[in-house]
Amino acid sequence: MSFDFFIPCPRGLEAALAAELTDIAANRLNGAAFTPGAQVPGGVHFRGGWPAGMAVNLHSRIASRVLLKIAERPYRNEQDIYALALEQRWEQWFSANETLRVDTTAIKSPLRSLEFATLRVKDAVCDRLRDVSGARPSVDTAYPDVRVFVFLTATECTLYLDTSGEPLFKRGWRLDKGAAPLRENLAAGILRLTGWTPDVPLYDPMCGSGTFLAEATQVALDIAPGVERRFGFEKLRQYDVSAWQALKSAAIDAKRAARGGKKHLQIYGSDISGDMLEKARANFERAGFDSIPLKQLDARGMTPPAAGPGILVANPPYGERIEVRGRGPRGEVRTRERDSRDDTFHRAHADAPDAEFFQALGDALKQRFTGWHAFVLTSDRKLPGQLRLRESAKTPLFNGALECRLFRFDLIAGSVRQRPAGDTNAAS
Ligand SMILES: C[S@@+](CC[C@H](N)C(=O)[O-])C[C@H]1O[C@@H](n2cnc3c(N)ncnc32)[C@H](O)[C@@H]1O
């Protein structure tokens, strides 16, 4: 039996997700049905059976969820939506013993209240189950057993059953988040956009809680991103249990083999904050890869951690979220013990522009990273000007609701494309 699935992902990563889905179909499905579908803003469609849906949950590093399409029909008002939801045979999928949550997303919907539409779908599902079984499920918005998603355009209503449960960026091992962690699926998508492969050195000089490093390590060791977690479909009345057991045990065996194999990885991280590095270490330990070398270091003083050209990837602090640290004299690393001094320092330098930090960072890239390719994710379009480097490419990406650019800088010997001092025109 085949279903239509929709796989949401961070906006800007649709093509990367489509390519990843093709890889999953080729390498993880043993010939099970999979038909790629359209890429649309915010996700990718595909058609396939349970094995395909489960394999995408287990193996996609970029997907946010895997949604199974239940019904689609034109609508004009909330009553039409209620009627569509009431007709569906929800009892095939779950019983009134399961708790429920309904979410609605809309683009150009004429409805005045999406909350009311959400409520009507919840009522319809509960009414349907009461009619067929005599009992209504309860709502649990925090930890529901079952999630129904409603997607509204100007004229069409689509109902989806979520097969993921917790969003897929939750890999099941992160304890310590740090101040502003990247979502794992955004980090994984960026790694794919950089073209990095495990035989190439990878360095994140502002690694924070280590999201890029953890994702890269899992790619290098071929560890399935979902091997440590559970999925929404495991609570449904029907899914392909034996196909799931085969997929999951292959993933568990691959992880065991990877940990036993002691493969040499060229993945390196540093950060100015000792606290962040402790968080990164705790995360790596829980995830089972504790050998990633980490250094406490001001990024302005960074040097290539490995011989040979490699890929540097970073998301520096965003003005909106956390401050750049280390605006003081180069190399000064402030640690927890000096926190009170930190505050004095920050007050004293409250007016110091970030420009000084980014100019020094640009100098470090130009002077010491010849042959490397640097990829920097930021919401600040003036970043290339601040680094005094000209980007070779820029890709719009969304970090949640924050519109960002992934800037690529090719630090080729003798031809580093520099911007003249003072040229801080915004790149679009
Ligand atoms: C937006 S966070 C990076 C988050 C990271 N990608 C993650 O997923 O957790 C920016 C990081 O830059 C670090 N940072 C700030 N100033 C720095 C400096 N001068 N040198 C090195 N790291 C710095 C912060 O400690 C923080 O961990």
The ligand as a Gaussian input file, in Angstrom:
#p B3LYP/6-31G(d) Opt

LIG

0 1
 C       25.339000      31.302000      17.562000
 S       26.446000      30.508000      18.632000
 C       26.918000      29.070000      17.769000
 C       25.992000      27.970000      18.084000
 C       26.449000      26.624000      17.600000
 N       26.474000      26.517000      16.154000
 C       25.555000      25.566000      18.213000
 O       24.870000      24.893000      17.465000
 O       25.488000      25.450000      19.440000
 C       27.894000      31.457000      18.547000
 C       29.057000      30.939000      19.359000
 O       30.140000      31.836000      19.159000
 C       30.906000      31.843000      20.344000
 N       31.770000      33.045000      20.318000
 C       31.434000      34.339000      20.547000
 N       32.516000      35.132000      20.401000
 C       33.560000      34.312000      20.056000
 C       34.935000      34.525000      19.764000
 N       35.470000      35.734000      19.823000
 N       35.699000      33.445000      19.416000
 C       35.170000      32.195000      19.381000
 N       33.867000      31.936000      19.675000
 C       33.080000      32.981000      19.991000
 C       29.884000      31.826000      21.449000
 O       30.467000      31.352000      22.656000
 C       28.827000      30.879000      20.866000
 O       29.039000      29.560000      21.318000

